[in-house]
Amino acid sequence: MEKIIIEALVEGSKEKVWDYYTNPRHIVNWNFADPSWHCPHASNELEVGGKYLARMEARDGSFGFDFEAIYTDIVVGEHLAYGLLDRQVIVTFEAKQDKTLVTVCFDPETENPIDLQRKGWQAILDNFKKNVENSK
């Protein structure tokens, strides 16, 4: 199955964008696709073999799940890769003058249509971009 690729050009240095993407105190502020959801908890062991965990819940309490991954490759400030069961995700950070291009490339899952997956992951990345750009 073909990989899905999404991206966002974020105003901010690569260092700041990396921090907001990987630091749990920031992850809880952006890691959801829709305002009716939230991320009440996140933890991140940023090392190969380390675990990433983000709790995603509907704000009304009707549904929630843990998004868990294990890191397979990390070059701080450049890229990270992690596994989700039998799928792989690679996130790259590329400086573009005073902005950073964040690209996420991932294997689709089989339960939901490709377009729905692309839109959901893009909505989360767009929320990330907004969170970084609205920070001080």
Secondary structure by P-SEA (a helix, b strand, c coil): cbbbbbbbbccccaaaaaaaaccaaaaaaccccccccccccccccccccbbbbbbbbcccccccccbbbbbcccccccbbbbbcccbbbbbbbbbcccbbbbbbbbbbbccccaaaaaaaaaaaaaaaaaaaaacc
